Amino acid sequence: MSVLRFLLCGFVMCAVFGGASGRTVLAETEYPLTEDSIRQDGVPEGKVIGPIQWHSKIFPGTVRDYWIYVPQQYDPSQKACVFVVQDGINRAKGWHLLPVLDNLIHKKEIPVQIGIFISPGVVPAANDQAQPRFNRSFEYDSLGDRYANFLVEEILPEVGKDYSLSDDPNDRAIAGASSGGICAFTVAWERPDQFRRVLSTIGTFVGLRGGDAYPVMVRKHEPKPLRVFLQDGSTDLNLYGGEWFVANEAMLSALKFSGYEVNHAWGDGGHNSKHAASIMPEALKWLWEGYPGEVTAGTTEGRRTDLLIPGEEWVEVSSDHRFTEGPAIDGDGNLYFTDIPNGTIHKVDRSGNKSVFVENSSGINGLMFGADQKLYGCQNGTKKIVRYTLDGEEEVVCEGYPSNDLVVLPNGVGFFTDPQNKKVWRFDAEGNVTLADEGIARPNGIIVSPDQATLTVADTDGRFTYSFTLDEDSQLQNKQVYGHLHLEDQELKSGADGMTVDTEGRTYVTTRVGLQVLDQLGRVHFIIDKPQDAWLSNAVFGGENLDLLYVTCGDKVFCRKIKATGVRPWEPAVKQPKPSL
């Protein structure tokens, strides 16, 4: 634990940095500024341009001001780092940020950077009897990528017209206080490809607009390449949405658990800028420590569901398709997948050689091998379930039913989903079709457990998966809402699509937020990031040891080696361990 000590007027003030627990009790009046927060003789003074008015398209009707800080050391021929601060020039002044930046840049303790101090939007009042619409809470407290996109698509390009700004996320920091603090974190959380250094003071990680979910999401998500500094005090707000200090402690715990580069300053201050101003120089120096070394993602020690292998990232397998789906692995480890709009099935053999396996298969979607080593597919364009021999000859299994995805059991019985009609159908080895279930809002992905005792159906339009037990005749019984999925902000639909399972009985569900990994009890333990910003449609295990996780995502197919072993549904049942309660 490192401790800052400030000696002033005969008393000592302590602010705790980096410790896992404990805090020094301070009087709020004992937060003096250091020399780095006060203008010094001989230090070049940067200039501030503004206010500049901005009318946003992403936040329609809003008007706001922003200011630009330009240090004297700025060289237009060199791309400068970027420091975005929420709540405009008043926040910068409250933190004494201008002399701090001047002093630290002069001493080369932080890199040369352009500051952008931006206010929240306001929709002007319609008349003198009406109130404006104040957008601060909506813009700052909301989760999701809207505000990040506002910065990336509107403000940064506009400032970039006049100043040379780096587009490297390692060169970008973002900061804020209170709602601006959670906003700063949200921007980097949603867009680590744009910002990787975060300063949050008295951050509002409470239940105003869903921010109280962050500690859980930080623990469950694949770690992102972020460096985060948190500041708060024990007498911060305690209101209907939660207790600010407790929430910040929970964020610190979650970030530490997930292996993030994180530091903090706890005190006894309230919901103001006094403590933050006193530690601002040290916070900024830590935020830029080691620059230009890159901020990288950490790892979690002792995670219950430990799937990731350091250094093993998503690798592109195939590209230049329109929309990929239906990944399936044959007995020799070859990968097959569909390109639905083009009506093709592609093959990638174990050596990485690519070929077209089948052409002109109208609307071909989900694929699955059967015990007969034939490739079964949902040919929705012709309303058929078909199967292909390994030399590509098509056979009709049954017809007359819309279909999306399917699973085939070792005994030749199969099930396929019919999202259009909210139904799940069963077919036998002779192609006889019967109704297995109806009523799920949008049944999509379908998979059987390793022990072949339960069947899971994903609901694209809901937030749960459905579980059925399979009786001795492979009939569905005991339907139940079971798996609980996480949603994107402002989404009531999970986007749950394809699924696969591993030998531990875990279910991997492709969703809007990523690949969610559920234990046998239907609880999400971990969320693996999508390989690209596109629809994550399906997943399957492959490779020599069934430890390569393949996913179809938008126009591409990717794979990633993880610490898990997959199961082929058409092979004999695999006994899974008893789940931990």
Secondary structure as the mmCIF struct_conf table of DSSP 4:
data_model
#
loop_
_struct_conf.conf_type_id
_struct_conf.id
_struct_conf.beg_label_comp_id
_struct_conf.beg_label_asym_id
_struct_conf.beg_label_seq_id
_struct_conf.end_label_comp_id
_struct_conf.end_label_asym_id
_struct_conf.end_label_seq_id
STRN STRN1 SER A 2 LEU A 8
TURN_TY1_P TURN_TY1_P1 CYS A 9 GLY A 10
STRN STRN2 PHE A 11 PHE A 17
BEND BEND1 GLY A 18 GLY A 18
BEND BEND2 ALA A 20 SER A 21
TURN_TY1_P TURN_TY1_P2 GLU A 28 THR A 29
HELX_LH_PP_P HELX_LH_PP_P1 PRO A 32 THR A 34
HELX_RH_3T_P HELX_RH_3T_P1 GLU A 35 SER A 37
BEND BEND3 ILE A 38 ILE A 38
TURN_TY1_P TURN_TY1_P3 ASP A 41 GLY A 42
HELX_LH_PP_P HELX_LH_PP_P2 VAL A 43 GLY A 46
STRN STRN3 LYS A 47 HIS A 55
TURN_TY1_P TURN_TY1_P4 LYS A 57 GLY A 61
STRN STRN4 VAL A 63 VAL A 70
TURN_TY1_P TURN_TY1_P5 GLN A 72 GLN A 73
TURN_TY1_P TURN_TY1_P6 PRO A 76 SER A 77
BEND BEND4 GLN A 78 GLN A 78
HELX_LH_PP_P HELX_LH_PP_P3 LYS A 79 LYS A 79
STRN STRN5 ALA A 80 ALA A 80
STRN STRN6 CYS A 81 GLN A 86
TURN_TY1_P TURN_TY1_P7 ASP A 87 ASP A 87
HELX_RH_AL_P HELX_RH_AL_P1 GLY A 88 GLY A 94
TURN_TY1_P TURN_TY1_P8 TRP A 95 HIS A 96
HELX_RH_AL_P HELX_RH_AL_P2 LEU A 97 HIS A 106
TURN_TY1_P TURN_TY1_P9 LYS A 107 LYS A 108
BEND BEND5 GLU A 109 ILE A 110
STRN STRN7 GLN A 113 ILE A 118
HELX_LH_PP_P HELX_LH_PP_P4 SER A 119 GLY A 121
STRN STRN8 VAL A 122 VAL A 123
BEND BEND6 ALA A 126 ASN A 127
TURN_TY1_P TURN_TY1_P10 ASP A 128 GLN A 129
BEND BEND7 ALA A 130 ALA A 130
STRN STRN9 ARG A 133 PHE A 134
HELX_RH_AL_P HELX_RH_AL_P3 ARG A 136 ASP A 141
BEND BEND8 GLY A 144 ASP A 145
HELX_RH_AL_P HELX_RH_AL_P4 ARG A 146 PHE A 150
HELX_RH_PI_P HELX_RH_PI_P1 LEU A 151 ILE A 155
HELX_RH_AL_P HELX_RH_AL_P5 LEU A 156 GLY A 160
TURN_TY1_P TURN_TY1_P11 LYS A 161 ASP A 162
BEND BEND9 TYR A 163 TYR A 163
STRN STRN10 LEU A 165 LEU A 165
HELX_RH_3T_P HELX_RH_3T_P2 PRO A 169 ASP A 171
STRN STRN11 ARG A 172 ALA A 177
TURN_TY1_P TURN_TY1_P12 SER A 178 SER A 178
HELX_RH_AL_P HELX_RH_AL_P6 SER A 179 GLU A 190
TURN_TY1_P TURN_TY1_P13 PRO A 192 GLN A 194
STRN STRN12 ARG A 197 THR A 201
BEND BEND10 ILE A 202 ILE A 202
BEND BEND11 VAL A 206 VAL A 206
TURN_TY1_P TURN_TY1_P14 GLY A 207 GLY A 210
HELX_RH_3T_P HELX_RH_3T_P3 GLY A 211 ALA A 213
HELX_RH_AL_P HELX_RH_AL_P7 TYR A 214 LYS A 220
STRN STRN13 HIS A 221 HIS A 221
HELX_LH_PP_P HELX_LH_PP_P5 GLU A 222 LYS A 224
BEND BEND12 PRO A 225 PRO A 225
STRN STRN14 ARG A 227 GLY A 233
TURN_TY1_P TURN_TY1_P15 SER A 234 THR A 235
BEND BEND13 ASP A 236 ASP A 236
STRN STRN15 ASN A 238 LEU A 239
TURN_TY1_P TURN_TY1_P16 TYR A 240 GLY A 241
STRN STRN16 GLY A 242 GLU A 243
HELX_RH_AL_P HELX_RH_AL_P8 TRP A 244 PHE A 257
TURN_TY1_P TURN_TY1_P17 SER A 258 GLY A 259
STRN STRN17 GLU A 261 GLY A 267
BEND BEND14 ASP A 268 ASP A 268
BEND BEND15 HIS A 271 SER A 273
HELX_RH_AL_P HELX_RH_AL_P9 LYS A 274 LEU A 287
TURN_TY1_P TURN_TY1_P18 TRP A 288 PRO A 292
BEND BEND16 GLY A 293 GLY A 293
HELX_LH_PP_P HELX_LH_PP_P6 GLU A 294 VAL A 295
TURN_TY1_P TURN_TY1_P19 GLU A 301 GLY A 302
BEND BEND17 ARG A 304 THR A 305
TURN_TY1_P TURN_TY1_P20 PRO A 310 GLY A 311
STRN STRN18 VAL A 315 SER A 318
BEND BEND18 ASP A 320 ASP A 320
BEND BEND19 ARG A 322 ARG A 322
STRN STRN19 THR A 324 ILE A 329
TURN_TY1_P TURN_TY1_P21 GLY A 331 ASP A 332
STRN STRN20 LEU A 335 ASP A 339
HELX_RH_3T_P HELX_RH_3T_P4 ILE A 340 ASN A 342
TURN_TY1_P TURN_TY1_P22 GLY A 343 GLY A 343
STRN STRN21 THR A 344 VAL A 348
TURN_TY1_P TURN_TY1_P23 ARG A 350 SER A 351
STRN STRN22 LYS A 354 VAL A 358
TURN_TY1_P TURN_TY1_P24 SER A 362 GLY A 363
STRN STRN23 ILE A 364 PHE A 369
TURN_TY1_P TURN_TY1_P25 ALA A 371 ASP A 372
BEND BEND20 GLN A 373 GLN A 373
STRN STRN24 LEU A 375 GLN A 379
HELX_RH_3T_P HELX_RH_3T_P5 ASN A 380 THR A 382
TURN_TY1_P TURN_TY1_P26 LYS A 383 LYS A 383
STRN STRN25 LYS A 384 TYR A 388
TURN_TY1_P TURN_TY1_P27 LEU A 390 ASP A 391
STRN STRN26 GLU A 394 GLU A 399
BEND BEND21 GLY A 400 GLY A 400
BEND BEND22 ASN A 404 ASN A 404
STRN STRN27 LEU A 406 VAL A 408
TURN_TY1_P TURN_TY1_P28 PRO A 410 ASN A 411
BEND BEND23 GLY A 412 GLY A 412
STRN STRN28 GLY A 414 ASP A 418
HELX_RH_3T_P HELX_RH_3T_P6 PRO A 419 ASN A 421
TURN_TY1_P TURN_TY1_P29 LYS A 422 LYS A 422
STRN STRN29 LYS A 423 PHE A 427
TURN_TY1_P TURN_TY1_P30 ALA A 429 GLU A 430
STRN STRN30 VAL A 433 GLU A 438
BEND BEND24 ALA A 441 ARG A 442
STRN STRN31 PRO A 443 VAL A 448
TURN_TY1_P TURN_TY1_P31 PRO A 450 ASP A 451
BEND BEND25 GLN A 452 ALA A 453
STRN STRN32 THR A 454 ASP A 459
TURN_TY1_P TURN_TY1_P32 THR A 460 ASP A 461
BEND BEND26 GLY A 462 ARG A 463
STRN STRN33 PHE A 464 LEU A 470
TURN_TY1_P TURN_TY1_P33 GLU A 472 ASP A 473
BEND BEND27 SER A 474 SER A 474
STRN STRN34 LEU A 476 HIS A 484
TURN_TY1_P TURN_TY1_P34 ASP A 489 GLN A 490
BEND BEND28 LEU A 492 LEU A 492
STRN STRN35 MET A 499 VAL A 501
STRN STRN36 ASP A 502 ASP A 502
TURN_TY1_P TURN_TY1_P35 THR A 503 GLU A 504
STRN STRN37 THR A 507 THR A 511
TURN_TY1_P TURN_TY1_P36 ARG A 512 VAL A 513
STRN STRN38 GLY A 514 LEU A 518
TURN_TY1_P TURN_TY1_P37 GLN A 520 LEU A 521
BEND BEND29 GLY A 522 GLY A 522
STRN STRN39 VAL A 524 ILE A 528
HELX_LH_PP_P HELX_LH_PP_P7 ASP A 529 LYS A 530
BEND BEND30 PRO A 531 ALA A 534
STRN STRN40 LEU A 536 GLY A 542
BEND BEND31 GLY A 543 GLY A 543
TURN_TY1_P TURN_TY1_P38 GLU A 544 ASN A 545
BEND BEND32 LEU A 546 LEU A 546
STRN STRN41 LEU A 548 CYS A 553
TURN_TY1_P TURN_TY1_P39 GLY A 554 ASP A 555
STRN STRN42 LYS A 556 LYS A 561
BEND BEND33 LYS A 563 LYS A 563
STRN STRN43 GLY A 566 GLY A 566
TURN_TY1_P TURN_TY1_P40 PRO A 569 TRP A 570
BEND BEND34 GLU A 571 GLU A 571
HELX_LH_PP_P HELX_LH_PP_P8 PRO A 572 ALA A 573
HELX_LH_PP_P HELX_LH_PP_P9 LYS A 575 SER A 580
#
